[in-house]
Amino acid sequence: EDESEEEPKLKYERLSNGVTEILQKDAASCMTVHEKFLALGTHYGKVYLLDVQGNITQKFDVSPVKINQISLDESGEHMGVCSEDGKVQVFGLYSVEEFHETFDCPIKIVAVHPHFVRSHFKQFVTGGKKLLLYERGWMNRWKPSVLHEGEGNIRNVKWRGHLIAWANNMGVKILDMISKQRITNVPRDDISLRPDMYPCSLCWKDNLTLIIGWGNSVKICSVKERHASEMRDLPNRYVEIVFQFDTEFYISGLAPLCDQLVILSYVKEISEKTEVECCARPRLDIVQPLPESCEEISSDALTVRGFQENECRDYHLEYSEGESLFYIISPRDVVVAKERDQDDHIDWLLEKKKYEEALMAAEISQKTIKKHKILDIGLAYINHLVEKGDYDLAARKCQKILGKNTDLWEFEVYKFKEIGQLKAISRYLPRRDPVLKPLIYEMVLHEFLESDYEGFATLIKEWPGDLYNNTIIVQAVADHLKKDPQNRTLLQTLAELYTYDQRYGRALEIYLTLRHKDVFQLIHKHNLFSSIKDKIVLLMDFDSEKAVDMLLDNEDKISIDRVVEELENRPELQHVYLHKLFKRDHHKGQRYHEKQISLYAEYDRPNLLPFLRDSTHCPLEKALEICQQRNFVEETVYLLSRMGNSRSALKMIMEELQDVDKAIEFAKEQDDGELWEDLILYSIDKPPFITGLLNNIGTHVDPILLIHRIKEGMEIPNLRDSLVKILQDYNLQILLREGCKKILVADSLSLLKKMHRTQMKGVLVDEENICESCLSPILPSDAAKSFNVVVFHCRHMFHKECLPVSNTVSPVQFCNICSAKHRGPGSTILEMKK
């Protein structure tokens, strides 16, 4: 089957019920369509009114011969009928209004005014050899008038609005009923065809667009208003052919479909058996008109009854405006074509096994589809994928299609189990809203446990522990571990199962055995510190950094003493713990500082000296003993100096390290004259040491002391440069002293001037001030009375008689209060007299 086959645009069904009964005894000759009902004419002169299902609602015996044409007004209340024996009838379907006339020739067409129901539009036309217009006038009499004659029989008439189009043997004319003027003549293209065998098809698309089909030619004409400047003696309207093209076959009928065109074609073909031309099945084509051609959208061959005996004139195409319903009328059959809806589209997709597209179409149109359900399409899609062997895609589609329907989920899981594809659906099983029965999840887990440990472990990580019976799965894993006790995947999975089951102790044991990175997270998350007190060594062996950080962060749960005790047999780990403890807090582990000396000496000498410097709880004698035993010179020097034995420390530097720069640095730090003397004495017979001293001693010891002791004739490297440096250092010191002296003198003078200005200022004395000795107001209550007040620069005030008599020969008095502290510039006297 061709998967690329295009989907048909229309669907077909026979008009049955009453129509079937009619056509068993009679033959259809014509039909017209109203939105409410159908009117069918037969070869035996009968007219039937039918509902849209084909049921007979009314029957009229009009004539004993063929009905040629039936016409209805827009209201569907009046009908015109003409027959082969020349009879014409126009009558009301729901009124007694009626017109009868019999002509002396066959009347091929009749058309009532579209608004015939209105009193001032009581008009209709008939066509035989002439085109006659009947109008009802005075006293309800019908008055005929000839609209056209002389060009053969009138073959077809279509009335729309104020325009009447008709076809005769020469072509198509259009009459404007308002001006009663003929506005166009569209000649027939192929005059070789008999007009009675290949009649013209006319169809108004709207009030101004006429579609003409004749032979194999199609013209689409547009009626337009003529500009006033072009009028002269011409009609005020004209016709322009906007589209014109030829078809492959002869046209039997036309109908508009939006901007497209539906064409019923009469087809002849050469028989393969007899090689004689014969009638083939008629075709219904949908085409898109172009200016000079057309594009075929779809084409369907119709198997109508008796098509082998039909001629082009036996087929008719009628349509119902607004409903996209097309009626193909032949003598023995009436077929209804209608646009395919979404249900039809989905049917076609399912037939072509395009389930994905069908599902999408159903989802988009779920409010309008009536025949299909999204779930049914989805289930069919899943089954199709399973049959194809695309199990993963089938399982993935289950999520979307099955949604929250637990019964369907469980049914599909069992179906996947039957075909051995539980693994395929495992990744897509719902885990929350909805949740399936525990048995479903356990069944999937057992499937993985039997064949795929890694997949089993993945599911245990991804699935919440409450989806299945944890005890059953733990037992199953334990059974498998009996066969393979060292399998890391199973052990790790078992630990996770224990965690789900809140058996954290057992999970912790497995994690430590496996040295798993999540062990610290597990301890923190579930507060398992009480469980790790006897597992500290294992944790330290696994990751000492993380273990120490965790232990120090949780001292309140595992004490320092407990950790040190547990690590007693692993001193290297004990050192790591105590070192980090000391870095965090120099005092917390003070009881272990003595122990740490040995640990640093054994495992971490670079940090021993910083430890000795920072620790205030370290026993210096013990530290010195250990350092001397191990010949740690730098540490021994530091300890000797800290214990006050600077000379021994200096001697060790000079003798053990033989580093004059370090010795000088040490002497500078101690700032002890005797130490400098020892350094000079030790260096006096060593020229390199003398050079070092000459270069660095100038700012701490008088260089003359060293120079005088240098023996004559001793060769000292870089002596000249050293002496120059000494002189430069000396000059620099002199310059610095002079500069400092100048600054000091300038500052002193500035301060003296400031003090003088301050002391020269007046001091306010008022009633609020008191004598600092007798504590009475400093000013007398009687202002006329004379008084003596002493005011010191420090703002303390005394009555003169309250001041003690000075026993010194100096006339200067000082404030008793301030002189008790420090005699300063504010203590001299100011005396007020009055």
Sequence and secondary structure as in RCSB ss.txt:
>XXXX:A:sequence
EDESEEEPKLKYERLSNGVTEILQKDAASCMTVHEKFLALGTHYGKVYLLDVQGNITQKFDVSPVKINQISLDES
GEHMGVCSEDGKVQVFGLYSVEEFHETFDCPIKIVAVHPHFVRSHFKQFVTGGKKLLLYERGWMNRWKPSVLHEG
EGNIRNVKWRGHLIAWANNMGVKILDMISKQRITNVPRDDISLRPDMYPCSLCWKDNLTLIIGWGNSVKICSVKE
RHASEMRDLPNRYVEIVFQFDTEFYISGLAPLCDQLVILSYVKEISEKTEVECCARPRLDIVQPLPESCEEISSD
ALTVRGFQENECRDYHLEYSEGESLFYIISPRDVVVAKERDQDDHIDWLLEKKKYEEALMAAEISQKTIKKHKIL
DIGLAYINHLVEKGDYDLAARKCQKILGKNTDLWEFEVYKFKEIGQLKAISRYLPRRDPVLKPLIYEMVLHEFLE
SDYEGFATLIKEWPGDLYNNTIIVQAVADHLKKDPQNRTLLQTLAELYTYDQRYGRALEIYLTLRHKDVFQLIHK
HNLFSSIKDKIVLLMDFDSEKAVDMLLDNEDKISIDRVVEELENRPELQHVYLHKLFKRDHHKGQRYHEKQISLY
AEYDRPNLLPFLRDSTHCPLEKALEICQQRNFVEETVYLLSRMGNSRSALKMIMEELQDVDKAIEFAKEQDDGEL
WEDLILYSIDKPPFITGLLNNIGTHVDPILLIHRIKEGMEIPNLRDSLVKILQDYNLQILLREGCKKILVADSLS
LLKKMHRTQMKGVLVDEENICESCLSPILPSDAAKSFNVVVFHCRHMFHKECLPVSNTVSPVQFCNICSAKHRGP
GSTILEMKK
>XXXX:A:secstr
  TT    SEEEEE  THHHHHHHHS EEEEEE SS EEEEETTSEEEEE TT  EEEEEE  SS EEEEEE TT
SSEEEEEETTSEEEEEESSSS EEEEE SS   EEEE TTTTSGGG EEEEESSEEEEEEE GGG EEEEEEEES
SS   EEEEETTEEEEE SSEEEEEETTTTEEEEEEE S TTS TTTS  EEEEEETTEEEEEETTEEEEEEEEE
  GGG TTS SEEEEEEEEEE SSEEEEEEEETTEEEEEEE EEE TTT  EEE   EEEEEEE SS EEEEEEE
E   TTGGG  GGG EEEEETTTTEEEEEETTEEEEEEE  HHHHHHHHHHTT HHHHHHHHHHTTTT SS  HH
HHHHHHHHHHHHHT HHHHHHHHHHHHTT HHHHHHHHHHHHHTT HHHHHTTS  SSS   HHHHHHHHHHHHH
H HHHHHHHHHHS GGGS HHHHHHHHHHHHHH TT HHHHHHHHHHHHHTT HHHHHHHHHHHT TTHHHHHHH
HT GGGSTT HHHHHHH HHHHHHHHHHTTTTS HHHHHHHTTT HHHHHHHHHHHHHH TTTTGGGHHHHHHHH
HHH GGGHHHHHHH SSS HHHHHHHHHHTT HHHHHHHHHHTT HHHHHHHIIIII  HHHHHHHHHHHT HHH
HHHHHHHHTT HHHHHHHHHHSTTTS HHHHHHHS TT   TTHHHHHHHHHHHHHHHHHHHHHHHHHHHHHHHH
HHHHHHHHHTS     TT B TTT SBSS S TTS  EEEEETTS EEEGGGS    SS      HHHHTT   G
GGSEEEEE 
